[in-house]
């Protein structure tokens, strides 16, 4: 399958690990659905894997971590998580909810069954009518005499010239 430049770039960026979460999910979905795309990603990982070996890991300075912690509000130790108290359990009997008046409710299944029967009956009549018309056109001898179409006879008078 021929891939567009965008799909090839997506595979390469997935191999480099530079995609955001949405693009990474898109690439993983494409890899699971398309084996050729998965093979292309694997080829890019093989080609670009050398770049990871050439560069050693770099640890950021402690000041960087302190700035990150202060930016997100974690300069001091986190307080323990306090859960709210659960409401007290009551031993009172719970009254059942009031029953709604259902006297004006019509059962849908009865109406659906009625319309299904009407549709079935109408379809059967239409099929019988089509069968009768087809028999009348193609095999009129099979019909009873009362409904058999009358043959059309046409008399043509041919005058011969006198000799």
C-alpha positions in Angstrom: 0.0 0.0 0.0 1.3 3.4 -0.9 1.4 5.7 2.2 1.2 9.5 2.1 4.0 11.7 3.4 1.9 12.4 6.5 1.5 8.8 7.3 5.3 8.2 6.8 6.1 11.2 9.0 3.6 9.8 11.6 5.4 6.5 11.6 8.8 8.2 11.9 7.7 10.5 14.7 6.2 7.5 16.6 9.5 5.8 16.3 11.2 8.9 17.7 8.7 9.2 20.5 7.8 12.9 19.7 4.0 12.5 19.2 1.5 13.8 21.6 -1.1 11.5 23.2 -3.7 11.8 20.5 -1.3 11.3 17.6 0.3 8.4 19.5 -3.1 6.7 19.9 -3.8 7.3 16.2 -0.5 5.6 15.3 -1.1 2.7 17.6 -4.5 2.2 16.2 -3.1 2.2 12.6 -0.4 -0.3 13.7 -3.0 -2.7 15.1 -5.2 -2.4 12.0 -2.5 -2.3 9.3 0.4 -4.7 9.5 2.3 -2.9 6.7 2.1 0.3 8.7 3.4 -1.6 11.8 6.3 -2.9 9.7 7.0 0.7 8.5 7.1 1.9 12.1 9.4 -1.0 13.0 11.7 -0.1 10.1 11.8 3.5 11.3 12.6 2.3 14.9 15.5 0.3 13.4 16.8 3.2 11.4 16.4 5.8 14.2 17.4 3.6 17.1 21.1 4.5 16.4 20.3 8.1 17.4 19.4 6.9 20.9 22.6 5.0 21.2 24.7 8.0 20.1 23.3 10.3 22.9 23.7 9.4 26.5 21.0 10.2 29.1 21.1 13.7 30.5 20.0 14.3 34.0 18.6 17.8 34.6 20.1 20.0 37.3 18.4 20.0 40.8 17.3 23.7 40.2 15.2 22.6 37.3 13.3 20.1 39.4 12.8 22.8 42.2 11.4 25.2 39.6 9.0 22.6 38.3 7.8 21.8 41.8 7.3 25.4 42.7 5.4 26.0 39.4 2.9 23.3 40.2 2.7 24.1 43.9 4.6 21.3 45.5 7.3 23.3 47.2 6.5 21.8 50.6 5.7 18.2 51.5 2.2 17.1 50.5 -0.4 16.9 53.2 -2.0 13.6 53.9 -5.2 12.9 52.0 -8.2 13.4 54.1 -11.4 11.7 53.1 -14.8 13.2 54.0 -16.8 11.4 56.7 -19.4 9.0 55.5 -23.0 10.0 56.4 -24.4 8.1 59.4 -26.4 5.0 58.7 -30.0 5.3 59.7 -32.1 2.3 60.7 -35.4 3.9 59.6 -37.5 1.9 57.2 -37.4 3.4 53.8 -40.8 3.9 52.3 -41.3 2.5 48.8 -41.9 5.2 46.1 -45.5 6.0 45.3 -46.8 4.0 42.3 -47.6 6.1 39.3 -51.0 6.0 37.7 -50.7 3.7 34.6 -54.3 3.7 33.5 -53.6 5.8 30.5 -50.5 3.8 29.4 -50.9 1.7 26.2 -48.7 -1.3 25.8 -46.5 -0.7 22.8 -46.1 -4.4 22.1 -49.8 -4.8 21.4 -49.8 -1.9 18.9 -46.6 -3.2 17.3 -48.0 -6.7 17.0 -51.2 -5.2 15.3 -49.2 -3.2 12.8 -46.9 -6.1 12.1 -50.0 -8.3 11.3 -51.4 -5.5 9.1 -48.1 -5.3 7.2 -47.9 -9.1 6.8 -51.4 -9.3 5.5 -50.8 -6.4 3.0 -47.6 -8.0 1.8 -49.4 -11.3 1.3 -52.1 -9.7 -0.8 -49.6 -7.8 -2.9 -47.6 -11.0 -3.5 -50.7 -12.8 -4.6 -51.8 -10.0 -6.9 -48.3 -9.9 -8.5 -48.4 -13.7 -9.0 -51.8 -13.5 -10.6 -50.7 -10.8 -13.0 -47.5 -12.7 -13.9 -49.5 -15.9 -14.6 -52.0 -13.9 -16.6 -49.3 -12.4 -18.8 -47.0 -15.4 -19.2 -49.2 -18.5 -18.7 -52.9 -17.5 -19.2 -53.9 -21.2 -19.7 -53.2 -21.9 -16.0 -55.9 -19.4 -14.8 -59.5 -20.5 -14.3 -61.9 -19.8 -17.2 -63.7 -17.0 -15.3 -60.6 -14.8 -14.9 -58.7 -15.9 -18.0 -58.2 -13.0 -20.4 -60.3 -13.3 -23.6 -58.2 -13.7 -26.7 -58.2 -10.8 -29.0 -59.1 -11.7 -32.5 -58.8 -9.3 -35.2 -60.2 -10.0 -38.6 -58.5 -8.3 -41.5 -60.1 -8.3 -44.9 -57.7 -8.5 -47.7 -59.0 -7.6 -51.1 -57.4 -9.4 -54.0 -57.1 -7.5 -57.2 -59.3 -8.7 -60.0 -57.6 -10.3 -62.9 
